[in-house]
Amino acid sequence: MTTNMLKSIPLLAAAVLVALTSCAKNNNNRTKEMNQNNTNAIVCYFSATGTTEKAARRIAAAAGADIHEIVPEKKYTSADLNWRDSSSRSYVEMHNRSFRPALADSATDLSGYSVIFIGYPNWWNSAPTIINTFIEHNDLSGKTIMPFMTSGGSNITNSENELHEAYPNLIWSKGILINNASDAEISAWIDKSLK
Ligand SMILES: Cc1cc2nc3c(=O)[nH]c(=O)nc-3n(C[C@H](O)[C@H](O)[C@H](O)COP(=O)(O)O)c2cc1C
């Protein structure tokens, strides 16, 4: 190694240090921005086969929100989900609308959130009753609730109306069907609802 090369090593090290520090600063700023925007929002979702989970992740990313899965104490098997079988678990549960499937964790700490997204699949044109269990196990009063749904084609309207009727004292914002929604549509829905 020449003397000139040796002399340039400290300079090179300083340059690398400056670059790394500025990179770390940028990351910190970005995290701070997200937290400032949305530490008050959380996406809570139930998903039996993964479709609503994907939608939930898109919404959480768009809103910079936290995410929480609503997990049944006893997970639904594919036999449980057979809507053509009138003795399947989902069929039996959903045809007794006062039935409340148990949650794996009974209460979620939602105290720090003022906006709660609630996501679910369409089951017989309704929200699965585990959504009722979730709502009834948590104090959602005074919070803005933003429903979203995935489905095989049905729209969200009936499930929204049923939830409004069951919990008229909660603050319901207009919900969205996520099936074919683009990122731009999701962002527009979030912006409009939270104005
Ligand atoms: C028990 C059951 C009932 C369903 N009922 C309907 C329905 O009435 N209308 C509809 O469009 N889709 C219906 N579907 C389809 C689901 O809503 C759709 O596949 C959803 O995206 C699944 O979400 P997940 O993967 O998050 O569970 C039903 C599915 C199941 C398992």
The ligand as an ORCA input file, in Angstrom:
! r2SCAN-3c Opt
* xyz 0 1
  C     -69.390    -19.695      5.449
  C     -69.184    -18.782      4.295
  C     -70.247    -18.022      3.808
  C     -70.054    -17.140      2.750
  N     -71.115    -16.375      2.291
  C     -70.911    -15.497      1.283
  C     -71.977    -14.659      0.815
  O     -73.122    -14.717      1.275
  N     -71.715    -13.793     -0.209
  C     -70.463    -13.704     -0.776
  O     -70.270    -12.896     -1.669
  N     -69.428    -14.463     -0.330
  C     -69.617    -15.355      0.670
  N     -68.577    -16.135      1.115
  C     -67.231    -15.961      0.504
  C     -66.307    -15.138      1.387
  O     -66.933    -13.943      1.829
  C     -65.014    -14.741      0.652
  O     -64.399    -15.872      0.114
  C     -64.070    -13.998      1.585
  O     -63.189    -13.202      0.812
  C     -63.243    -14.928      2.468
  O     -62.431    -14.147      3.320
  P     -61.330    -14.798      4.270
  O     -60.348    -15.535      3.377
  O     -60.672    -13.632      4.922
  O     -61.998    -15.704      5.230
  C     -68.760    -17.028      2.158
  C     -67.716    -17.825      2.634
  C     -67.918    -18.685      3.696
  C     -66.773    -19.522      4.185
*
